[in-house]
Amino acid sequence: MSLRRHIALLAVCLATFAALAGTAAAADHSGSVSASAPFRWHGGPLTGTFSTTDVYGNIPCDAPGNDCDDTLINVSVPSGATAQATVSINGPDGNDLDLFVYQSDASGTVGDGVNSSAGSTADETTTFDVAPGYYLIRVVAATATAAEYDGDAKVVARPAPGEVNYGVDPADPNAGSAGGGRATSLANDLAPASIAKAPRFSQSRLLTGTAADKDGEVVYVDVGLVRIRGRGCTALRANGRFRPLRKCSAPPLLRAKGTSRWHLTLPSRLPKGTYVVFSRATDNLGRREAGFNKRNRVRFRIT
């Protein structure tokens, strides 16, 4: 074969490889979601024992010893509306599945992380503000054996405040009486959101943050603190001591003081090391912020 033909063949191979490398693998499931039409699917079976202490790590799909399941959703939101998505999975007892949501496109490419729920069971839920577009939902087998699960994605959309009156506020104690109850400009069905902040200086004993609810009020905020130590981690307990934690992304939570501006006073100064602070808000109807993202899960170092 001539050198010219070798070069031509090599060019074709390189072009083919580049095309394949830029193509996202097809999602296992796909569907559309709007305020009037949720999307439900059945996924699995998933088998694997994938775990990481790096709560910021990009979770790979089908890594050695790990199974995962991808679902691509196309979200529609009315123009000008405030919208929130809830994604949940329900799996079998005795298994541990983790849930991750990424921005995506029509091909199912993994983009920036949006939210995650990585507790210690096979039941996980995330809530997050949502805009029109594609989102990739990835379910990872943390510790699972042939685990199947049911998935659900739905959207709540509300027009801008003041445009529509949705009637009686269900949080009002007089809402059920004749002529009682206060009118509200928004139905109280959106979950609250919190923001956690790293300590202002190395020897601070104070963890702080903020929280808000777009259609109600925050009544309390819970906070977790994890110390990363090599391949394992410890978590702050109610007695003020750090104890080993089986899974670094599922810490015990302690009640903070304050609501829109909250704080948690630590029993002592933190020793040198790497930490992650988690926050979770709950509103006046008991709706809880679900999942963690860059705002309510913050990594910091004490030097």
KOLMILUM-157912 format. One record per residue (C-alpha): residue number from 1; x, y, z. Coordinates in Angstrom, 3 decimals. Example, Ala and Ser with C-alpha at 12.3 -4.5 7.8 and 13.67 -1.06 7.14 Angstrom:
// residues 2
node num->1 east->12.300 north->-4.500 up->7.800 $
node num->2 east->13.670 north->-1.060 up->7.140 $
// end
This chain:
// residues 303
node num->1 east->0.000 north->0.000 up->0.000 $
node num->2 east->1.394 north->3.421 up->-0.955 $
node num->3 east->2.249 north->6.054 up->1.603 $
node num->4 east->-0.530 north->8.265 up->0.218 $
node num->5 east->-3.126 north->5.512 up->0.797 $
node num->6 east->-1.769 north->4.927 up->4.348 $
node num->7 east->-2.182 north->8.611 up->5.119 $
node num->8 east->-5.691 north->8.667 up->3.660 $
node num->9 east->-6.738 north->5.598 up->5.669 $
node num->10 east->-5.294 north->7.088 up->8.842 $
node num->11 east->-7.206 north->10.314 up->8.244 $
node num->12 east->-10.468 north->8.380 up->7.859 $
node num->13 east->-9.802 north->6.450 up->11.092 $
node num->14 east->-9.024 north->9.624 up->13.019 $
node num->15 east->-12.152 north->11.328 up->11.722 $
node num->16 east->-14.291 north->8.345 up->12.685 $
node num->17 east->-12.776 north->8.229 up->16.175 $
node num->18 east->-13.354 north->11.957 up->16.669 $
node num->19 east->-16.972 north->11.623 up->15.603 $
node num->20 east->-17.547 north->8.729 up->17.992 $
node num->21 east->-15.792 north->10.505 up->20.851 $
node num->22 east->-18.043 north->13.532 up->20.469 $
node num->23 east->-21.244 north->11.489 up->20.460 $
node num->24 east->-23.005 north->10.932 up->23.784 $
node num->25 east->-24.210 north->7.441 up->24.571 $
node num->26 east->-27.956 north->7.070 up->24.193 $
node num->27 east->-29.862 north->7.377 up->27.461 $
node num->28 east->-31.601 north->4.285 up->28.799 $
node num->29 east->-34.880 north->6.207 up->29.078 $
node num->30 east->-36.193 north->9.519 up->27.770 $
node num->31 east->-39.341 north->11.604 up->28.000 $
node num->32 east->-40.868 north->15.063 up->28.281 $
node num->33 east->-41.877 north->16.834 up->31.498 $
node num->34 east->-44.153 north->19.828 up->32.017 $
node num->35 east->-46.333 north->21.234 up->34.773 $
node num->36 east->-49.263 north->19.231 up->33.418 $
node num->37 east->-47.399 north->16.064 up->32.457 $
node num->38 east->-44.911 north->14.302 up->34.758 $
node num->39 east->-42.654 north->11.555 up->33.409 $
node num->40 east->-42.311 north->8.163 up->35.090 $
node num->41 east->-40.057 north->5.261 up->34.189 $
node num->42 east->-38.803 north->1.911 up->35.476 $
node num->43 east->-35.046 north->1.423 up->35.609 $
node num->44 east->-32.430 north->-1.217 up->36.382 $
node num->45 east->-31.392 north->-3.791 up->37.245 $
node num->46 east->-28.284 north->-2.156 up->38.731 $
node num->47 east->-25.428 north->-3.986 up->40.396 $
node num->48 east->-22.303 north->-2.418 up->41.865 $
node num->49 east->-20.410 north->-1.092 up->44.852 $
node num->50 east->-19.322 north->2.336 up->43.696 $
node num->51 east->-18.488 north->4.849 up->46.416 $
node num->52 east->-16.321 north->7.931 up->46.725 $
node num->53 east->-15.414 north->10.304 up->49.531 $
node num->54 east->-15.178 north->13.152 up->47.027 $
node num->55 east->-18.660 north->14.614 up->47.148 $
node num->56 east->-17.740 north->16.889 up->44.244 $
node num->57 east->-16.590 north->14.072 up->41.983 $
node num->58 east->-18.166 north->13.668 up->38.561 $
node num->59 east->-19.794 north->10.266 up->38.949 $
node num->60 east->-18.800 north->8.125 up->35.935 $
node num->61 east->-21.286 north->5.833 up->34.252 $
node num->62 east->-20.416 north->2.131 up->34.057 $
node num->63 east->-17.098 north->2.487 up->35.850 $
node num->64 east->-15.411 north->-0.828 up->36.761 $
node num->65 east->-17.537 north->-2.603 up->39.339 $
node num->66 east->-20.352 north->-0.083 up->38.974 $
node num->67 east->-23.677 north->0.061 up->37.178 $
node num->68 east->-25.710 north->3.142 up->36.337 $
node num->69 east->-28.871 north->4.118 up->34.502 $
node num->70 east->-29.420 north->7.350 up->32.504 $
node num->71 east->-32.718 north->9.116 up->31.845 $
node num->72 east->-32.937 north->12.168 up->29.564 $
node num->73 east->-35.850 north->14.547 up->30.161 $
node num->74 east->-36.940 north->17.544 up->28.100 $
node num->75 east->-38.500 north->20.117 up->30.437 $
node num->76 east->-41.092 north->22.659 up->29.302 $
node num->77 east->-41.838 north->25.737 up->31.440 $
node num->78 east->-44.357 north->28.522 up->30.657 $
node num->79 east->-42.748 north->31.823 up->29.729 $
node num->80 east->-42.066 north->33.996 up->32.777 $
node num->81 east->-43.045 north->31.319 up->35.290 $
node num->82 east->-41.231 north->30.364 up->38.462 $
node num->83 east->-40.602 north->26.623 up->38.128 $
node num->84 east->-39.172 north->23.891 up->40.276 $
node num->85 east->-38.479 north->20.266 up->39.374 $
node num->86 east->-38.629 north->17.266 up->41.682 $
node num->87 east->-36.888 north->14.049 up->40.675 $
node num->88 east->-37.221 north->10.961 up->42.862 $
node num->89 east->-36.396 north->7.271 up->42.729 $
node num->90 east->-37.758 north->4.418 up->44.807 $
node num->91 east->-35.778 north->1.180 up->45.010 $
node num->92 east->-35.693 north->-2.041 up->47.052 $
node num->93 east->-34.744 north->-2.252 up->50.721 $
node num->94 east->-31.214 north->-3.387 up->51.442 $
node num->95 east->-29.777 north->-1.558 up->48.419 $
node num->96 east->-28.163 north->1.857 up->48.066 $
node num->97 east->-28.775 north->3.888 up->44.911 $
node num->98 east->-27.581 north->7.460 up->44.343 $
node num->99 east->-29.257 north->10.108 up->42.209 $
node num->100 east->-27.477 north->12.821 up->40.178 $
node num->101 east->-28.959 north->15.463 up->37.856 $
node num->102 east->-26.935 north->17.270 up->35.164 $
node num->103 east->-27.646 north->19.902 up->32.569 $
node num->104 east->-27.715 north->18.294 up->29.143 $
node num->105 east->-28.736 north->18.617 up->25.511 $
node num->106 east->-30.792 north->16.608 up->23.026 $
node num->107 east->-27.953 north->14.075 up->22.684 $
node num->108 east->-27.784 north->13.327 up->26.421 $
node num->109 east->-24.351 north->14.865 up->27.027 $
node num->110 east->-23.347 north->15.221 up->30.686 $
node num->111 east->-23.072 north->18.937 up->31.503 $
node num->112 east->-22.763 north->20.882 up->34.729 $
node num->113 east->-24.085 north->19.244 up->37.872 $
node num->114 east->-27.478 north->20.560 up->39.019 $
node num->115 east->-28.352 north->18.590 up->42.133 $
node num->116 east->-27.775 north->15.232 up->43.794 $
node num->117 east->-29.166 north->12.958 up->46.461 $
node num->118 east->-26.740 north->10.335 up->47.739 $
node num->119 east->-28.102 north->9.010 up->51.010 $
node num->120 east->-27.723 north->5.509 up->52.384 $
node num->121 east->-30.849 north->3.878 up->50.875 $
node num->122 east->-32.368 north->3.219 up->47.449 $
node num->123 east->-34.933 north->6.020 up->47.888 $
node num->124 east->-33.639 north->9.444 up->46.833 $
node num->125 east->-35.230 north->12.809 up->45.964 $
node num->126 east->-33.929 north->16.127 up->44.619 $
node num->127 east->-35.646 north->19.489 up->44.184 $
node num->128 east->-34.185 north->22.337 up->42.151 $
node num->129 east->-35.130 north->25.453 up->40.205 $
node num->130 east->-35.613 north->24.514 up->36.595 $
node num->131 east->-35.555 north->26.297 up->33.233 $
node num->132 east->-36.718 north->24.956 up->29.853 $
node num->133 east->-34.277 north->22.476 up->28.358 $
node num->134 east->-32.730 north->19.050 up->28.706 $
node num->135 east->-31.582 north->17.400 up->31.941 $
node num->136 east->-29.808 north->14.068 up->32.400 $
node num->137 east->-30.819 north->12.007 up->35.433 $
node num->138 east->-28.190 north->9.442 up->36.441 $
node num->139 east->-28.921 north->6.670 up->38.939 $
node num->140 east->-25.763 north->5.018 up->40.277 $
node num->141 east->-25.429 north->1.697 up->42.089 $
node num->142 east->-23.621 north->2.637 up->45.291 $
node num->143 east->-24.235 north->-0.752 up->46.896 $
node num->144 east->-26.776 north->-2.764 up->44.951 $
node num->145 east->-27.464 north->-6.226 up->43.569 $
node num->146 east->-29.811 north->-6.442 up->40.568 $
node num->147 east->-31.765 north->-3.498 up->41.987 $
node num->148 east->-34.664 north->-2.163 up->39.948 $
node num->149 east->-36.278 north->1.170 up->40.746 $
node num->150 east->-39.188 north->3.434 up->39.827 $
node num->151 east->-38.345 north->6.977 up->38.747 $
node num->152 east->-40.518 north->10.080 up->38.730 $
node num->153 east->-39.856 north->13.585 up->37.380 $
node num->154 east->-42.359 north->16.419 up->37.737 $
node num->155 east->-42.465 north->20.197 up->37.484 $
node num->156 east->-44.351 north->22.816 up->39.483 $
node num->157 east->-44.697 north->26.131 up->37.620 $
node num->158 east->-46.192 north->29.341 up->38.969 $
node num->159 east->-46.712 north->32.688 up->37.178 $
node num->160 east->-44.866 north->35.721 up->38.469 $
node num->161 east->-46.080 north->36.896 up->41.919 $
node num->162 east->-49.021 north->39.278 up->41.758 $
node num->163 east->-50.343 north->38.101 up->38.405 $
node num->164 east->-52.598 north->35.359 up->39.725 $
node num->165 east->-54.381 north->34.832 up->43.035 $
node num->166 east->-54.421 north->31.163 up->43.984 $
node num->167 east->-56.937 north->31.595 up->46.805 $
node num->168 east->-56.597 north->30.678 up->50.458 $
node num->169 east->-53.227 north->30.127 up->52.047 $
node num->170 east->-53.312 north->26.533 up->53.391 $
node num->171 east->-50.899 north->27.542 up->56.148 $
node num->172 east->-53.427 north->29.936 up->57.674 $
node num->173 east->-55.104 north->28.398 up->60.775 $
node num->174 east->-58.442 north->29.883 up->59.667 $
node num->175 east->-58.243 north->28.491 up->56.144 $
node num->176 east->-60.905 north->25.843 up->56.762 $
node num->177 east->-63.500 north->28.169 up->58.326 $
node num->178 east->-66.257 north->29.996 up->56.514 $
node num->179 east->-64.822 north->33.173 up->55.065 $
node num->180 east->-61.541 north->32.538 up->56.856 $
node num->181 east->-58.006 north->32.390 up->55.606 $
node num->182 east->-55.722 north->34.825 up->53.864 $
node num->183 east->-55.383 north->35.136 up->50.123 $
node num->184 east->-51.950 north->34.327 up->48.743 $
node num->185 east->-50.405 north->35.235 up->45.402 $
node num->186 east->-48.664 north->31.870 up->45.139 $
node num->187 east->-49.718 north->28.328 up->45.993 $
node num->188 east->-47.438 north->27.057 up->48.730 $
node num->189 east->-46.055 north->24.017 up->46.926 $
node num->190 east->-42.444 north->24.965 up->46.212 $
node num->191 east->-39.675 north->23.605 up->48.422 $
node num->192 east->-37.332 north->26.085 up->50.143 $
node num->193 east->-33.645 north->26.476 up->49.334 $
node num->194 east->-30.607 north->27.191 up->51.492 $
node num->195 east->-27.069 north->28.445 up->51.021 $
node num->196 east->-24.153 north->27.288 up->53.182 $
node num->197 east->-20.997 north->29.317 up->53.642 $
node num->198 east->-17.474 north->28.321 up->54.609 $
node num->199 east->-16.141 north->29.787 up->57.877 $
node num->200 east->-14.921 north->33.344 up->57.472 $
node num->201 east->-11.546 north->32.594 up->59.013 $
node num->202 east->-9.557 north->29.511 up->59.895 $
node num->203 east->-10.263 north->29.421 up->63.635 $
node num->204 east->-13.939 north->30.332 up->63.471 $
node num->205 east->-16.419 north->28.258 up->65.500 $
node num->206 east->-19.371 north->29.464 up->63.446 $
node num->207 east->-21.019 north->27.922 up->60.385 $
node num->208 east->-23.402 north->30.330 up->58.670 $
node num->209 east->-25.733 north->30.621 up->55.696 $
node num->210 east->-29.072 north->31.832 up->54.386 $
node num->211 east->-32.370 north->30.260 up->53.367 $
node num->212 east->-35.535 north->31.342 up->51.541 $
node num->213 east->-38.875 north->30.000 up->50.346 $
node num->214 east->-40.440 north->31.544 up->47.234 $
node num->215 east->-44.038 north->30.809 up->48.237 $
node num->216 east->-43.970 north->30.469 up->52.024 $
node num->217 east->-41.511 north->30.818 up->54.867 $
node num->218 east->-38.556 north->28.854 up->56.199 $
node num->219 east->-39.162 north->27.516 up->59.707 $
node num->220 east->-35.829 north->25.808 up->60.346 $
node num->221 east->-32.512 north->24.792 up->58.783 $
node num->222 east->-30.525 north->21.622 up->59.479 $
node num->223 east->-26.760 north->21.478 up->59.037 $
node num->224 east->-24.247 north->18.658 up->58.644 $
node num->225 east->-20.463 north->18.844 up->58.880 $
node num->226 east->-18.136 north->16.180 up->57.464 $
node num->227 east->-14.360 north->15.953 up->57.769 $
node num->228 east->-12.635 north->14.166 up->54.875 $
node num->229 east->-9.768 north->11.948 up->56.062 $
node num->230 east->-8.019 north->9.978 up->53.338 $
node num->231 east->-10.485 north->7.508 up->51.837 $
node num->232 east->-12.904 north->7.859 up->54.737 $
node num->233 east->-14.585 north->10.597 up->56.715 $
node num->234 east->-16.028 north->11.546 up->60.084 $
node num->235 east->-19.132 north->13.600 up->60.872 $
node num->236 east->-20.101 north->15.989 up->63.650 $
node num->237 east->-22.609 north->14.416 up->66.029 $
node num->238 east->-25.047 north->15.987 up->68.481 $
node num->239 east->-22.587 north->15.381 up->71.354 $
node num->240 east->-20.053 north->17.646 up->69.643 $
node num->241 east->-17.707 north->14.855 up->68.620 $
node num->242 east->-16.695 north->13.632 up->65.189 $
node num->243 east->-17.458 north->9.957 up->64.593 $
node num->244 east->-16.735 north->7.702 up->61.568 $
node num->245 east->-19.321 north->7.923 up->58.805 $
node num->246 east->-20.078 north->5.017 up->56.495 $
node num->247 east->-20.998 north->7.285 up->53.603 $
node num->248 east->-19.559 north->10.789 up->53.318 $
node num->249 east->-22.493 north->12.162 up->51.317 $
node num->250 east->-25.086 north->11.182 up->53.958 $
node num->251 east->-24.130 north->13.014 up->57.180 $
node num->252 east->-26.280 north->13.373 up->60.310 $
node num->253 east->-27.918 north->16.815 up->60.476 $
node num->254 east->-28.069 north->19.200 up->63.433 $
node num->255 east->-30.610 north->21.999 up->63.938 $
node num->256 east->-29.212 north->25.477 up->63.308 $
node num->257 east->-30.427 north->28.711 up->64.886 $
node num->258 east->-32.224 north->31.231 up->62.702 $
node num->259 east->-34.041 north->30.843 up->59.383 $
node num->260 east->-33.439 north->33.393 up->56.598 $
node num->261 east->-30.026 north->33.875 up->58.219 $
node num->262 east->-28.913 north->30.815 up->60.137 $
node num->263 east->-25.867 north->29.776 up->62.132 $
node num->264 east->-24.515 north->26.732 up->63.925 $
node num->265 east->-22.008 north->27.238 up->66.728 $
node num->266 east->-19.395 north->24.496 up->66.923 $
node num->267 east->-18.332 north->23.130 up->70.332 $
node num->268 east->-14.674 north->23.883 up->69.598 $
node num->269 east->-12.383 north->25.142 up->66.884 $
node num->270 east->-11.880 north->22.798 up->63.976 $
node num->271 east->-8.490 north->21.100 up->63.612 $
node num->272 east->-6.595 north->21.416 up->60.354 $
node num->273 east->-8.141 north->19.451 up->57.509 $
node num->274 east->-10.696 north->19.331 up->54.691 $
node num->275 east->-14.387 north->19.692 up->55.501 $
node num->276 east->-17.768 north->19.768 up->53.766 $
node num->277 east->-20.738 north->21.626 up->55.238 $
node num->278 east->-24.276 north->20.652 up->54.177 $
node num->279 east->-27.496 north->22.656 up->54.776 $
node num->280 east->-31.177 north->21.745 up->54.336 $
node num->281 east->-34.179 north->24.066 up->54.806 $
node num->282 east->-37.782 north->23.169 up->55.712 $
node num->283 east->-40.787 north->25.443 up->55.111 $
node num->284 east->-43.977 north->26.178 up->57.065 $
node num->285 east->-45.856 north->23.283 up->55.444 $
node num->286 east->-43.102 north->20.790 up->56.155 $
node num->287 east->-41.751 north->20.797 up->52.598 $
node num->288 east->-38.067 north->20.007 up->52.764 $
node num->289 east->-35.245 north->21.015 up->50.500 $
node num->290 east->-34.136 north->17.783 up->48.863 $
node num->291 east->-30.653 north->17.086 up->47.561 $
node num->292 east->-27.379 north->18.976 up->47.585 $
node num->293 east->-25.621 north->21.220 up->45.097 $
node num->294 east->-22.890 north->23.858 up->44.968 $
node num->295 east->-24.955 north->26.245 up->47.099 $
node num->296 east->-25.911 north->24.055 up->50.042 $
node num->297 east->-22.891 north->21.737 up->49.999 $
node num->298 east->-19.627 north->23.651 up->50.407 $
node num->299 east->-16.119 north->22.263 up->50.726 $
node num->300 east->-13.471 north->24.185 up->52.671 $
node num->301 east->-10.083 north->23.770 up->54.364 $
node num->302 east->-8.861 north->24.710 up->57.810 $
node num->303 east->-5.137 north->25.535 up->57.693 $
// end
